[in-house]
Amino acid sequence: MEKKQEQRLALNEALFRDVNERIREISDTFGQKDSSYDFLCECSDPECAERVILTLAEYEFVREDSTRFVVAKGHATPEIESVVDQANDHVVVEKEGAAADVAVHLDQ
């Protein structure tokens, strides 16, 4: 996969991550760490509307590393990421190469 395409896919995923950050901020204010919330799948498909269910603690685990994203099962893009953790309805992926560079840059 060429670098520009990797970067575009990573930008799509970063947009979904921004929405999930707003969900986390609202949940931090009104929720509890052990409550579950619907987060958006952070895959590279700009048309994806799937939800994944995580506690705030689980989402914070994903966000500890700028290169990690949470995606619905079957939504990982092996050309730019590796699965590093699995749950019932989602997987945690870690970006590689140019996609990782974009993820880190956009998370600053």
N, C-alpha and C positions, 0 to 999 in steps of 0.2 A: 504494500500500500504506500502511495506517495505521501510525503510529508504534509503537503497542503490538505489532503483529504483527512489525515490523522488530526490535524489542527482543527478542521471544521467539525469533525465528530466530537472532539473534546470541548469545543465551544458550545455545542448543543447540550452536552451533559452538564456543563457549568451553569447553564441557564436553569435547568431543573434543580440543581443544587442550591441556587440562589432562592428559589421558591421554597425549598425544604428548610432553608435557614430561617425564613420568615415563619414557617410553621413551628419550628423549634422555639423561636423567640416568643411566640404567642403561648405555646405550651409551657415554657419556663415560667411565664407570668401567672397562668391560670391552672396549670396541671401539676402532676406529681411524677417523680422519676420512674415509678413502676407502672404508670398508666401507659396504655398503648395508643398510638396515633397513626393515622393514615398519612404516609409520605408519598410523594410522587416517585415513580421509577425514574432514575437518573440516567437512563440509557441514551444512546446517541440518536435515536429516532425522534425527530422533532414533533411527530404526530402521536407519539405514545401518550396514553392517558391512564395507564395502569397504576394502581396504588399498591404499596407494600406497607405492612403493619410492623411497627417497631416501637419499643419503649424509648423514652428520651435517652436512657443510658446506652441502649444499642446504637442509636443514631450518633451519639457523641463518640462512641468507639470508632465508627466509620470516619467521622470528621477529625479524629486525632491525626490523621495523615492526609495531606492535601491531595494525594494521588488516589485515594480510595473513594469509591462511589457505591451506592446501593441501587441495585437493579432487580427487576422481576426475574424470576427463573426463566431461562431461555433468551434473555435479552443481552447477555454479555457479547462483546465484540472481540473475538480472540486476536484479531489483527492489531489491536491497540491496548489490550488489557488481559490480566490473568485473574481467575477466580481465587480469592484468598480465604473466603469463609462462606458457609452456606446455612440457610435456615429453611423453614417450610415454604415460604412464598417468595423468597428473595435470595440473592447472593451478593456478597461484597466483592467488588473487583478493584484491582489496582492498575492504574494506567502505566504504560511503558513508552519509552522513546519520546517522540515529539508530543504525543498526547499527554504524557506526564509533565513535560515542560510547560505546556499550556495550563494544565490544572494547577500547578504550583504557582505560576505567574498570576493567574486569576484569583487565587486564594489569599493574596497578600493584602 
